Amino acid sequence: MATPHTYDVIVIGLGISGTTALAQLARGGLSVLGLEATDRVGGRVKTVEFGDGVVELGAEWIHGTVNNRIYDIVLSVDQPVAPQDLTFRVYRSDGTRGDDALVNELVDYCVGGLWNPNADEAEGLGDYVVRECNKYIQANHPALLKDTEFITEFYEFANLLMNNYESSNDWNDVTTSSTYEDLDGEQHMSWQRCGFKTLFDIVLNKHNNGPGIPGADMQFNKPVSQIRWSKNPTEPVQVTTADGHQYRAKTVLVTVSVGVLKERHMKLFEPPLPEHKVEAIETLTIGVMDKIILSFAAPWWSEGESFIGFIWRTEDKVLVPAEDYWTTRIFGASPPRGAGNALTLWTSGEVAKLVETLPEDVVRRKAVDLLRRFIGDKVTEPTGMIRSTWYSNPYTRGSYTFDNRMRHQHPRARTYLAEPVVDTANSNPNTRGSYTYDNRMRHQHQRARTRLAEPVVDSANRPKLLFAGEATNETHFSTVHGAYETGVREASRLLGVKSKI
């Protein structure tokens, strides 16, 4: 039996981090293979044809236009993108119109003015927002604080809105001490009818009938079942796929989601990953943000309408049957810019997981009932429905990560996840101890800890296992540009240069 070819690098997962790394490594002259579990590139970017155009089941927008590598790529090829207005047209659960100006003012303050406080004292994001927003209301609308019904209903709406940004179940699941950093500029740049999938054509040099990238070998429908890495620096890493095929490489770059790592890391890696990396995987939280997208024969909403916000009256919500509770956790709807006759409903957290399991006809019927409750009889019967299933998808098990309340106890979780796997003479799945301290020999071996943290290398000074993906980005996690940055980071690590596409 012939010995299988040994690649310089095998990239596992062809989302934007994996695809970016694959493209840069191939351009750098390395022999590289991309193994993708599904039948497409894209990962949690998923543009599909629907209605009279395309819709995004995953990432919807480019977030930020200043120092954003994704936006820079768009500008470099003159790809048309446009900002999408997120001003709310507010409806209440009794069918009446809400106070658009007031709600949008408070949303702008809560989401814009208070976003990412990076507080020294860690607390729930929701508690922080309510406290600070109450101060704002006291200063600008003092009489409003007496309207306890509105205050309660608004904060419930704001909670759902922030959950959709964070992919969380409740805004107090998110810590105020998050390290996330917004980029400046427009925050919601839409790919319009071209779709976010265009980004992958650009990265792989296929945009506008480009010839592709020689040496960027990709194989699809190849879920990986095991990654066997040796402590011997001269032995290659062996990757086995679910169909029994085996591949070898000097280095393997793992770009699967934290959700997949949480579920499979014990079976996926042989020998197991070091304990600090396992702790990082178990500490980080990947949330769920899902969409229900309906198509109609013709749009019944106003031309140019951006977001429709649903604010539930307390007396209406308590009358909703238990089996329909999930409908109260949909904060609003918006027309996607890629299709003129489609409308997206947004949900997140545990309810999003539930909606993924409900029969399609139930979701469709209840979604229409919800729209008619708030907006009235002008809502027509839909002609189609499509929905995302990021949690039940075995190759994602979630949408993206957020900084949870344990972050102050595990501040380096993302750093540890991003580190190359360390090989030491004493590495063992068993700890053989509890934790380390500086002994009396430290002055003779001042760099002992530094050397312990160095990556696993072979004779070519190449790391054995690398990790990329949005969860490994300290400041831009949860975004496509953040995931892209980590693909560049790991490709540059191998190439030894600062690479650009």
Secondary structure, 3 states (H helix, E strand, C coil): CCCCCEEEEEEECCCHHHHHHHHHHHHCCCCEEEECCCCCCCCCCCEEEECCEEEECCCCEECCCCCCHHHHHHHHCCCCCEECCCCEEEEECCCCECCHHHHHHHHHHHHHHCCCCCCCCCCEHHHHHHHHHHHHHHHHCHHHHHCHHHHHHHHHHHHHHHHHHHCCCCHHHEECCCCCCCCCCCCCEECHHHCCCHHHHHHCCCCCCCCCCCCEEEECCCCEEEEECCCCCCCCEEEEECCCCEEEEEEEEECCCHHHHHHHHHHHEECCCCHHHHHHHHHCEEECEEEEEEEECCCCCCCCCCEEEEECCHHHHCCCCHHHHHHHHCCEEECCCCCCCEEEEEEEHHHHHHHHHCCHHHHHHHHHHHHHHHHCCCCCCEEEEEECCCCCCCCCCCCEEECECCCCCCCCHHHHHHCCCCCCCCCCCCCCCCCCCCCCCHHHCCCHHHHHCCCCECCCCCECEEECCHHHCCCCCCCHHHHHHHHHHHHHHHHCCCCCC
